[in-house]
């Protein structure tokens, strides 16, 4: 890893925290810790990249913590627990956990799983940040579209249409659906204006290629075919 990933270790057993801290610091992680459920909540502002969450903690157990934070925290959550019942594993995963590891565990296996989750998370972020369709590249973070190295200079609404369609390639959107997603219900124009925006997008792409990235599904709407 070229930069340190931050791992939050939450467990009420000092021995386990020390074991995990020693191992992950050797692996070049930044380690932060919590001894109970409330401390976990307090450490979230430090932006951990992954959370190792013991189930049996005082104040708030791991299940309660996961349930509270999952709607606001997108990083992977790995449960650590001595509870072997299938119902507990299912509950943890249904609450938004990404993995459930039984104690006692192999430290090497835990380390491998942590790395696998972080690689998967990095791929997810990268895939969303930029998508490439042949010579057309969409930079979602910058709200820009390029053909080879040439910016298409799309308007905000035109870009919004391209983003919505390209992130849902193959899915057909009606004019009304596109209008609502791009402009919202309080937009100031009729949804039929989407047709004109599509025409302009095609015209700007058409300066560089004859490939049709946006397909008209007659009587239904539009879809991205890449």
ChimeraX attribute file (.defattr): number of C-alpha atoms within 10 A of each C-alpha:
attribute: neighborCount
match mode: 1-to-1
recipient: residues
	/A:1	8
	/A:2	5
	/A:3	8
	/A:4	13
	/A:5	17
	/A:6	18
	/A:7	21
	/A:8	24
	/A:9	26
	/A:10	26
	/A:11	26
	/A:12	18
	/A:13	13
	/A:14	10
	/A:15	10
	/A:16	13
	/A:17	19
	/A:18	13
	/A:19	11
	/A:20	19
	/A:21	20
	/A:22	13
	/A:23	16
	/A:24	20
	/A:25	13
	/A:26	10
	/A:27	13
	/A:28	14
	/A:29	18
	/A:30	17
	/A:31	19
	/A:32	18
	/A:33	20
	/A:34	20
	/A:35	18
	/A:36	22
	/A:37	25
	/A:38	15
	/A:39	14
	/A:40	24
	/A:41	15
	/A:42	10
	/A:43	15
	/A:44	15
	/A:45	8
	/A:46	10
	/A:47	12
	/A:48	20
	/A:49	20
	/A:50	22
	/A:51	24
	/A:52	23
	/A:53	28
	/A:54	27
	/A:55	25
	/A:56	19
	/A:57	21
	/A:58	13
	/A:59	13
	/A:60	18
	/A:61	17
	/A:62	26
	/A:63	23
	/A:64	15
	/A:65	21
	/A:66	26
	/A:67	14
	/A:68	14
	/A:69	15
	/A:70	15
	/A:71	9
	/A:72	8
	/A:73	15
	/A:74	13
	/A:75	17
	/A:76	21
	/A:77	24
	/A:78	25
	/A:79	23
	/A:80	23
	/A:81	20
	/A:82	13
	/A:83	15
	/A:84	11
	/A:85	8
	/A:86	9
	/A:87	9
	/A:88	15
	/A:89	18
	/A:90	12
	/A:91	12
	/A:92	23
	/A:93	17
	/A:94	12
	/A:95	16
	/A:96	18
	/A:97	23
	/A:98	15
	/A:99	17
	/A:100	21
	/A:101	21
	/A:102	13
	/A:103	12
	/A:104	9
	/A:105	12
	/A:106	11
	/A:107	13
	/A:108	10
	/A:109	11
	/A:110	16
	/A:111	14
	/A:112	12
	/A:113	15
	/A:114	21
	/A:115	15
	/A:116	12
	/A:117	19
	/A:118	17
	/A:119	12
	/A:120	13
	/A:121	17
	/A:122	13
	/A:123	12
	/A:124	11
	/A:125	11
	/A:126	11
	/A:127	13
	/A:128	14
	/A:129	14
	/A:130	16
	/A:131	16
	/A:132	16
	/A:133	12
	/A:134	10
	/A:135	11
	/A:136	20
	/A:137	18
	/A:138	23
	/A:139	15
	/A:140	17
	/A:141	9
	/A:142	9
	/A:143	16
	/A:144	19
	/A:145	24
	/A:146	17
	/A:147	19
	/A:148	12
	/A:149	10
	/A:150	11
	/A:151	15
	/A:152	17
	/A:153	13
	/A:154	19
	/A:155	14
	/A:156	12
	/A:157	15
	/A:158	18
	/A:159	21
	/A:160	19
	/A:161	20
	/A:162	24
	/A:163	20
	/A:164	17
	/A:165	22
	/A:166	21
	/A:167	15
	/A:168	14
	/A:169	15
	/A:170	15
	/A:171	14
	/A:172	18
	/A:173	20
	/A:174	17
	/A:175	17
	/A:176	16
	/A:177	14
	/A:178	21
	/A:179	22
	/A:180	14
	/A:181	13
	/A:182	20
	/A:183	17
	/A:184	11
	/A:185	10
	/A:186	7
	/A:187	11
	/A:188	8
	/A:189	10
	/A:190	10
	/A:191	17
	/A:192	11
	/A:193	13
	/A:194	20
	/A:195	13
	/A:196	12
	/A:197	17
	/A:198	19
	/A:199	13
	/A:200	15
	/A:201	21
	/A:202	17
	/A:203	13
	/A:204	16
	/A:205	20
	/A:206	12
	/A:207	10
	/A:208	14
	/A:209	14
	/A:210	10
	/A:211	12
	/A:212	13
	/A:213	20
	/A:214	20
	/A:215	15
	/A:216	16
	/A:217	12
	/A:218	7
	/A:219	7
	/A:220	11
	/A:221	17
	/A:222	21
	/A:223	22
	/A:224	21
	/A:225	16
	/A:226	16
